[in-house]
Amino acid sequence: MKKQTIYTFTQHHPHLLSKYDNAILGVGLALQIRNVSIRFLPLDGSDAYVTQNVGVVPALALYSEYSFPFGLTLSADIAGSYANSSFFNGATYSFSGSILDASLRMAYDLPDGFSVFGTLRYFGGE
């Protein structure tokens, strides 16, 4: 007699606000690519030293969306990180840095599957 194993899975709603059909909240990780110029200014007044490189920065990400029954959708998408240690990049000097990518979006559904939208975005870092 051949033994058969059956696996069953319960349905899992992928959003944190699962009790609201028109709301989404998500939390995760993002990778940002940064291009940095670092200026070292000596205290003795000698020439400054500049180094440049490109690297990957891990960030915490948050997404939220709410859709109203009459066709209006509001959403926010935020990714950012802050670091204050040489441990994170293996440098021989202490540093402080941050990155923030945030957007707010408003959309309104139009007939035939079209929509009109506007987005306000901030991208910056230190």
LUMKOL-814542 format. One line per field, with one value per atom (N, C-alpha, C, O): atom name; x, y negated, z. Coordinates in steps of 0.001 Angstrom, whole numbers, m for minus. Last residue first. Layout:
BEGIN
site <- CA,...
X <- X,...
Y <- Y,...
Z <- Z,...
***
This chain:
BEGIN
site <- N,CA,C,O,N,CA,C,O,N,CA,C,O,N,CA,C,O,N,CA,C,O,N,CA,C,O,N,CA,C,O,N,CA,C,O,N,CA,C,O,N,CA,C,O,N,CA,C,O,N,CA,C,O,N,CA,C,O,N,CA,C,O,N,CA,C,O,N,CA,C,O,N,CA,C,O,N,CA,C,O,N,CA,C,O,N,CA,C,O,N,CA,C,O,N,CA,C,O,N,CA,C,O,N,CA,C,O,N,CA,C,O,N,CA,C,O,N,CA,C,O,N,CA,C,O,N,CA,C,O,N,CA,C,O,N,CA,C,O,N,CA,C,O,N,CA,C,O,N,CA,C,O,N,CA,C,O,N,CA,C,O,N,CA,C,O,N,CA,C,O,N,CA,C,O,N,CA,C,O,N,CA,C,O,N,CA,C,O,N,CA,C,O,N,CA,C,O,N,CA,C,O,N,CA,C,O,N,CA,C,O,N,CA,C,O,N,CA,C,O,N,CA,C,O,N,CA,C,O,N,CA,C,O,N,CA,C,O,N,CA,C,O,N,CA,C,O,N,CA,C,O,N,CA,C,O,N,CA,C,O,N,CA,C,O,N,CA,C,O,N,CA,C,O,N,CA,C,O,N,CA,C,O,N,CA,C,O,N,CA,C,O,N,CA,C,O,N,CA,C,O,N,CA,C,O,N,CA,C,O,N,CA,C,O,N,CA,C,O,N,CA,C,O,N,CA,C,O,N,CA,C,O,N,CA,C,O,N,CA,C,O,N,CA,C,O,N,CA,C,O,N,CA,C,O,N,CA,C,O,N,CA,C,O,N,CA,C,O,N,CA,C,O,N,CA,C,O,N,CA,C,O,N,CA,C,O,N,CA,C,O,N,CA,C,O,N,CA,C,O,N,CA,C,O,N,CA,C,O,N,CA,C,O,N,CA,C,O,N,CA,C,O,N,CA,C,O,N,CA,C,O,N,CA,C,O,N,CA,C,O,N,CA,C,O,N,CA,C,O,N,CA,C,O,N,CA,C,O,N,CA,C,O,N,CA,C,O,N,CA,C,O,N,CA,C,O,N,CA,C,O,N,CA,C,O,N,CA,C,O,N,CA,C,O,N,CA,C,O,N,CA,C,O,N,CA,C,O,N,CA,C,O,N,CA,C,O,N,CA,C,O,N,CA,C,O,N,CA,C,O,N,CA,C,O,N,CA,C,O,N,CA,C,O,N,CA,C,O,N,CA,C,O,N,CA,C,O,N,CA,C,O,N,CA,C,O
X <- 22291,23374,24589,25623,19603,20457,21551,21715,16543,17710,18504,18108,13602,14729,15942,16321,10135,11353,12418,12166,7274,8389,9515,9804,3974,4902,6025,5769,1958,2901,3792,4302,m1267,m199,664,170,m3301,m2643,m1629,m1193,m5996,m5184,m4573,m5240,m6531,m6567,m5695,m4776,m8487,m7492,m7587,m8590,m10549,m9301,m8204,m7081,m12847,m12050,m10680,m9740,m12946,m13549,m12526,m11467,m10588,m11385,m12005,m11625,m9637,m9981,m10887,m11834,m7053,m8500,m8794,m8271,m4496,m4967,m6488,m7122,m1701,m3150,m3582,m3093,1136,477,m1039,m1586,4278,2839,2157,2559,7445,6505,5077,4720,10880,9480,8599,8952,13859,13114,11649,11216,16773,15316,14728,15059,19671,19042,17538,17079,22646,21239,20760,21353,25532,24881,23440,23062,28651,27215,26568,27009,31664,30880,29419,29015,35076,33671,32917,33480,37395,36982,35495,34756,37889,38792,38474,39223,35020,35927,36804,36494,33065,34447,35457,36647,30466,31162,32635,33373,29529,28673,29405,28994,31434,31182,30452,30721,31490,32362,32154,32644,28287,29366,30227,29739,25487,26405,27547,27748,22817,23961,24918,25131,19538,20482,21597,21331,17148,18056,18955,19113,14059,15107,15982,15614,11162,12319,13430,13712,7701,8838,9929,9653,4801,5892,7154,7624,1299,2594,3614,3321,m1826,m770,491,721,m5255,m4144,m3094,m3428,m7682,m6697,m5584,m5027,m11079,m9892,m8987,m9457,m13450,m12377,m11122,m10162,m15380,m15727,m14574,m14688,m14289,m15218,m15544,m15943,m10730,m12112,m13045,m12636,m7932,m8785,m10216,m10828,m4774,m6193,m7002,m6787,m1582,m2523,m3941,m4269,1887,490,m376,45,5025,4091,2682,2328,8385,7003,6121,6423,11653,10639,9243,8955,14987,13689,12634,12713,17840,16909,15642,15276,21290,20037,19147,19640,23026,22615,21313,20317,25861,24491,24202,25028,27843,27613,26142,25285,30556,29159,28975,29842,32718,32416,30916,30117,35433,34112,33941,34883,37167,37025,35598,34658,39433,38090,38127,39009,41070,41113,39680,38811,42503,41427,41600,42202,45712,44742,43714,44028,45897,46467,45339,44160,44822,44724,45344,45322,44716,45920,45919,46899,42477,42427,43627,43572,41397,42358,42261,41996,38535,39150,40093,39628,37422,38158,38880,39746,34445,35529,36128,35420,33038,33389,34583,35608,30363,31630,31898,31076,28504,28906,30258,31162,25644,26895,27365,26691,23732,24153,25500,26361,20878,22223,22589,21849,19061,19255,20689,21605,16853,18259,18323,17710,14544,14857,16364,17062,12170,13515,13706,13101,8930,9954,11307,11552,5437,6729,7758,7488,2270,3364,4648,4917,m1130,32,1101,870,m4105,m2897,m1829,m1648,m7665,m6441,m5301,m5503,m10071,m9605,m8337,m7968,m10681,m10449,m9856,m9204,m9456,m9982,m9664,m8495,m8149,m9583,m10256,m11483,m5453,m6252,m7744,m8539,m3151,m4512,m5519,m6354,m933,m1113,m2515,m3017,m1349,m1271,m1534,m2276,m1812,m445,m289,828,m3685,m3776,m2429,m1927,m3591,m2991,m3083,m2616,m5326,m5147,m4635,m5187,m3493,m4562,m4275,m3120,m2761,m2315,m3528,m4472,m1954,m2966,m2411,m1680,m675,m368,m1494,m1929,m788,m1474,m1153,m1330,820,789,159,542,218,105,20,m758,1696,1268,1281,2238,604,1376,810,m399,837,0,893,1834
Y <- m62400,m63174,m62304,m62771,m62713,m62015,m62910,m64039,m62340,m63043,m62191,m61077,m62969,m62055,m62822,m63837,m63129,m63676,m62601,m61454,m63783,m62909,m63729,m64852,m63457,m64358,m63490,m62565,m62871,m62328,m63439,m64260,m62243,m63173,m62589,m61889,m60875,m60838,m61959,m62543,m59230,m60441,m60468,m60126,m56219,m56987,m58224,m58253,m53795,m54859,m55502,m55353,m51967,m51502,m52542,m52199,m53276,m52446,m52063,m51855,m56306,m55212,m54490,m55037,m56687,m57210,m56034,m54886,m57064,m56178,m56875,m57566,m58991,m58907,m58079,m58354,m59227,m58814,m58761,m58518,m60471,m60512,m60181,m60782,m59771,m59705,m59745,m59144,m60531,m60525,m60579,m61349,m59113,m59669,m59530,m58550,m59161,m59139,m59743,m60748,m58165,m58233,m58080,m56995,m58935,m58896,m59082,m60034,m58176,m58265,m58144,m57349,m59135,m58758,m58883,m59592,m58882,m59022,m58566,m57720,m59379,m59443,m59649,m60508,m57699,m58519,m58501,m57711,m57035,m57076,m58003,m58987,m55086,m56347,m56258,m55484,m52928,m53132,m54437,m54843,m50971,m52118,m52205,m51630,m49049,m48621,m49744,m49487,m49854,m49801,m49429,m49488,m49502,m49172,m49095,m48333,m50464,m49027,m48650,m47598,m53132,m52610,m51113,m50547,m54671,m53810,m53380,m53275,m55300,m56176,m55340,m55306,m55418,m54689,m55684,m56778,m54974,m55858,m54989,m53940,m54824,m54220,m55297,m56379,m54246,m55052,m54265,m53185,m54701,m53833,m54706,m55780,m54803,m55390,m54342,m53220,m55733,m54767,m55404,m56425,m56006,m56517,m55392,m54240,m56912,m55967,m56703,m57854,m56922,m57635,m56610,m55556,m56982,m56166,m57061,m57863,m57176,m57892,m56941,m56185,m55779,m55813,m56549,m56549,m55437,m56304,m56512,m57338,m53928,m53277,m54122,m53571,m54502,m54848,m54229,m54021,m52842,m53096,m53363,m52535,m53357,m53296,m53699,m54769,m52095,m52518,m52391,m51439,m52072,m52067,m52611,m53463,m50755,m51115,m51075,m50141,m51026,m51038,m51484,m52470,m49703,m50194,m50056,m49092,m50336,m49863,m50485,m51675,m49501,m50459,m49752,m48702,m49228,m48596,m49619,m50497,m50434,m50792,m50067,m50267,m49959,m49550,m49865,m49597,m52485,m51323,m51065,m51848,m54220,m53806,m52561,m51687,m56978,m55589,m55369,m56215,m59193,m58944,m57460,m56767,m61488,m60130,m59940,m60468,m64099,m63718,m62295,m61934,m66127,m64868,m64460,m64472,m69414,m68458,m67222,m67275,m70555,m70281,m69219,m68269,m71917,m71389,m71025,m71168,m72692,m73615,m73121,m73850,m70892,m71713,m72667,m73380,m69348,m70434,m71362,m72496,m68430,m68350,m69571,m70683,m67161,m68470,m68390,m68291,m65031,m65041,m66373,m66676,m64319,m65293,m65213,m65315,m61965,m62252,m63192,m62907,m61271,m61999,m62375,m63027,m58485,m59381,m60029,m59414,m57088,m57600,m58683,m59701,m54194,m55562,m55844,m54973,m52311,m52499,m53960,m54856,m50527,m51777,m51790,m51328,m47993,m48287,m49546,m49619,m47350,m47832,m48002,m48139,m45396,m45924,m46355,m45791,m46138,m45271,m45941,m46927,m46242,m46589,m45633,m44439,m47544,m46591,m47127,m48327,m47758,m48226,m47167,m46011,m48732,m47900,m48561,m49778,m48666,m49217,m48205,m46997,m47553,m48682,m49326,m50423,m45560,m45184,m46309,m46049,m45123,m46175,m45835,m45822,m43112,m43197,m44301,m44395,m43345,m42406,m42504,m42015,m45036,m45513,m44628,m45127,m43667,m43801,m44277,m43957,m41305,m42674,m42717,m41892,m38786,m39299,m40690,m41203,m36315,m37613,m38307,m38418,m32940,m34020,m35303,m35370,m29948,m31161,m32272,m32510,m27085,m28039,m29297,m29652,m24164,m25477,m26352,m26359,m20757,m21793,m23086,m23076,m17930,m19152,m20150,m20352,m14498,m15673,m16863,m16820,m11626,m12729,m13924,m14301,m8221,m9528,m10589,m10462,m5090,m6117,m7470,m7816,m2183,m3407,m4458,m4689,1168,0,m1247,m1338
Z <- 4072,4652,4819,5298,1706,2642,3135,2671,m182,336,1292,1637,m1737,m1728,m1243,m1828,m1868,m1257,m1294,m925,m3867,m3499,m2876,m3290,m4685,m4034,m3479,m2708,m7499,m6530,m5998,m6761,m8841,m8527,m7443,m6560,m11500,m10201,m10076,m11068,m13052,m12994,m11599,m10622,m14913,m13671,m13834,m14654,m16802,m16674,m15297,m14599,m17231,m16629,m16506,m16136,m18210,m19123,m18562,m19330,m16161,m16934,m17815,m18124,m13430,m14535,m15281,m15051,m10040,m11156,m12157,m11781,m8791,m8954,m10206,m11286,m6297,m7623,m7626,m6599,m4706,m4737,m6158,m7114,m2685,m3988,m3803,m2879,m1405,m1157,m2510,m3383,m632,m1600,m1090,m436,258,682,m406,m1022,1266,6,376,765,2941,3037,1644,938,4795,3480,3687,4507,6609,6530,5089,4275,8737,7443,7487,8298,10196,10415,9058,8294,11273,10363,10797,11651,12125,12509,11550,11070,10231,10830,11172,10563,8729,9863,10589,11477,7708,7620,8865,9908,7455,7634,7566,7383,7426,6142,6269,5286,10069,8939,7605,6730,11890,11803,10516,9936,12225,11172,10976,9999,12677,13149,11975,10850,12258,12976,13554,14768,9936,10494,11133,10610,8848,9523,10100,10687,6149,7115,7702,7136,4329,4921,5869,6332,2446,2690,3255,2725,1893,2605,2775,3201,426,253,836,334,543,994,881,1202,m1037,m669,m243,m614,m1796,m1172,m773,m232,m4315,m3604,m3089,m3839,m5250,m4800,m4021,m3171,m5813,m6801,m6410,m7180,m3877,m5001,m5974,m6880,m1777,m2713,m3954,m4980,m1434,m1116,m2151,m3294,m355,m1523,m1067,m393,915,1263,44,m525,1778,733,1262,1969,2556,2970,1838,1057,3353,2295,2867,3586,4279,4743,3587,2914,4896,3963,4568,5279,5783,6238,5328,5019,3772,4361,4812,4284,2870,3271,3972,4681,149,1497,1826,1131,m1884,m1583,m118,754,m3617,m2765,m2540,m2951,m5010,m5153,m4303,m4270,m4045,m4379,m4474,m4073,m3437,m4017,m4268,m4653,m1348,m1862,m2358,m1764,m811,m1255,m1779,m2558,1510,783,451,1323,1633,1903,1036,m37,2722,1674,2095,2811,6121,4878,3909,4233,8571,7447,6155,5163,10635,10552,9360,9145,10366,11341,11247,11724,7071,8174,9090,8635,5896,6096,7295,8431,3545,4804,4907,4087,1985,2101,3493,4495,m104,1283,1283,664,m2084,m2058,m608,36,m3284,m2209,m2491,m3057,m4339,m4892,m3932,m3779,m3560,m3286,m3934,m4056,m3840,m4382,m4184,m4590,m1408,m2128,m2649,m1969,m758,m1031,m1880,m2945,1909,568,448,1453,3740,3557,2110,1198,5146,4587,4552,5247,5490,6073,5496,5369,4473,4315,4913,4851,4322,5068,4961,5317,2759,2682,3543,3497,2496,3091,2989,3115,1774,975,1548,1128,3594,2200,1367,356,6708,5849,4402,4018,7935,8191,7366,7333,7347,6566,6843,6041,7587,7840,7124,6369,6675,8108,8471,9548,4020,4514,6014,6548,2890,2947,3562,3613,4512,3848,3983,5102,3951,4722,3919,2782,4270,3477,4384,5459,5259,5503,4687,4452,3483,3930,4170,3381,3648,3514,4098,5089,2106,2832,2601,1467,2405,1858,2745,3963,1477,2428,1746,638,1163,528,1618,2564,728,1674,973,280,m863,m993,m40,m2,0,0,0,788
***
